[in-house]
Amino acid sequence: MKLKAIAATLAVLGIAASVHAASNEHIVAVRAGKLVDVVAGKVLDKQTILIQGERIAAVGPSASLSVPAGAEVVDLSGATVLPGLIDAHTHLTGNPNQHGYASLGVSDIRAAMYGAHAAQVTLNAGFTTVRNVGASGFGDIALRDAINEGELQGPRMRVAGYALGIQGGHCDNNLLPHDFHYIENGVADGPWAARAKVREMAKYGADTIKICASGGVLSKGDEPGAQQFTLEEMKAIVEEAHKLGRRVAAHAHGASSIRDAILAGVDSVEHASLVDDEGIRLAREKGTYFVMDIYNDDYILQEGARAGMLQESLDKERALGQLQRDNFRKAFKAGVKMAFGTDAGVYPHGDNARQFHYMVQYGMSPMQAIQAATINAADLLGWKDRIGSVSTGKYADLIAVDGDPLKDPAELTRVKFVMKGGAVVKGASAGR
């Protein structure tokens, strides 16, 4: 055992030396009092993370991992460090105070401007990556590109552009009367029209395809449990999307829509509120992720009327919210893969981490809830080689909290430090 320990120490020292010698890139050393290792599912004491440029170059015990001369040091020795969090279901251009008819007064350009604000707020809350599943005017694509170009601060983004749905369905806009003849840009009726919409989204920069397999809560005139896209339409969408290298997220509340979405081959089912035993079995067998937004029931019922939500939407949420939470527990217990996603934009951006409380209340351990928002979500997004854990070679996306999130998940609502790609965006600045 001693020989193994010595060998491991020498290996770590060798890594540190090679970090210094390999490049003239700026080197940062983060001293972590505690480090949440989401891969191993445990907490490590007194760790040092060496960062070269945007990526993690080495991770190891502070006692044995030497810091190269001249490196900048970030002292988080009194904090718990975690990988940056991932929210796999957001709407950054959505304003939570402008639901229902109030949303008709918001232009696509104004929504994109709001998205720039929401992106900063989300990043400051510790969410260094999001999957944005629907925005009008391709606003999320513009936002992603501006962040990638360094023009705005915000999380890494996977984006969908317009969500695809049937005429009159959840992903259409049903607030205007017939006189306007308005149909949302993502509407597609029939398999070939649906394929064409996938191609259009891909053409204009979407790297994710979002579909509405069922009705919804916040849409007018439909029922969450009612299926909308047919199995044939969903199969066409998934085949086209996968052919083009895009993953598919399916909004689906009702049991039949969940079943058919999984049979069609979607990568994730969003909401899954009324899932039945067959849907749970199929998701487990096919490895389909569930992304269940079990926090925002609180916001909808407490603040929805003030935010302009329709009375029918409030009634639908009252009938659905608790069932969704109970089915979250049931699906997780049955072994369905879960990724963290909150429907941010329904509730105020930046409050994403409030969902951890409910994930623990409804069956997960705190570590499992954190894993859902790190390694699981990274896998769903197709970025497990880039993000999701504090591991050599991955982006240096880190957050820190003062307390112990494994004892109190609410600690994750009080993030004091955020680093994205090796750059500190909130909290302690680097020093020698």
C-alpha positions, 0 to 999 in steps of 0.5 A: 500500500505504501508503494502505491501511495508513493507512486501516486504521489510521484505521478501527481507531482509529475503532472504538476511539473508537466503542466508548468513546462508544457505551455506558457498559458496562464495557470490557476490553482484552486485550493478547495477545503472540500471537493465534491467528486460526483463521479465517485459519489464522495467528498474529498478533503483539502484538494488542489485543482490546477487549471491551465487556460480554460481546462483542468490540468490536474486534481489532487490532494493539496499536500502532494500536488505542487503548485507551479511557481508564478501560478495564481491561487484562488483560496477556497480552503474554507468552502465546498467546491463542486463542478458547475451546475447544469440545468437541462430545461431553461427558457432564458428569453422567457420573462416570468412576469409576462405570461399569458396575454402579457406575452403578446406585447413582447417582441422577439428582439426584446425577449433576446435582450431580456435573455442577456440579463437572464444569462448573467443571473443564471451564471451567477447562480452557479449554473455554468451550462444550460440546455435552452429548449425553445425561444422565439426569433431564434433568440437563444441561438443569438444568445449562445453565439454572443456568449461564445464570442465573449460579448456577453457573460452567460452559461454554456448553452445547448439551444433549440430555436423554435420548439416544434408542435402541431397547429393549435398545440402547446408549441403554437400560440393560441392567444390571438383570434382567427382574424390574425391567422397566426401560426407559430414558426415551429408548427408542423403537421405531418411527418414530412413537414416535421422533417422540414422543420428539423432541417430548418432549425438545424440550418439556423443554428439549433443544436437541440430539437425540442418537440411538443408531444402533448398539451401543456399547462401554460398554453391556452385551450389544450390539455396536458394529458392529451397527445399531440404529435403522433408516433409517426411524426415523432419518429420522423423528427427523431430520425431526421434530428439524429441523422443531423447530429441533434438530440431530441427533447420531448415535452410530454405530460400524458402517458400515451405521449410519453410512451410514443416519444420513448418509442420514437427514440427521443433522448429525453422526456420533459415534465413526464407528469402523468407517466404510467408503469409502461412509460417508466419501464420503457424509459428504463429499458431504452435509457431515456432521460426524464427531466422533471421540473418539480420546483416550479409548481410552487411559483405557478400556484403562488405567483402565477396569477400576478404574472399573468397566467391564465386561470385555466393554466392555474387550474391545470397546475393544481391538478398536475403538480403533486402527481408529477412530484409523486411520479418523480419519486416512482420513476427514480426509484424504478431506475429511470435516468434523471437529469436536472431541469427546471423550466426556468423562465416559468419562475425567475431566473437564478432560482434554479437551485431551489429544485434540489430541495424537492429532488431530495424530498421526493426520493434522491439523496443530496449526492444523487440530486447533485449528480443529476445536475452534473454528470447526468445532465452532461451525459444527456447534453452529449458533453460528458467529455467537457463538463459535469465533473472536476476532472482532468481535461474538462472545462474549469467550470467550478462553484463553491458554497460555504456550507455542506450541500450534502447535509443541506441542499439549500446551500446550493441556492447560496453560491458564493463563487463561480468560475467558467472556463478558468475565469472567475465570474463571481466571488474571490479573485485570483492572487499570488 
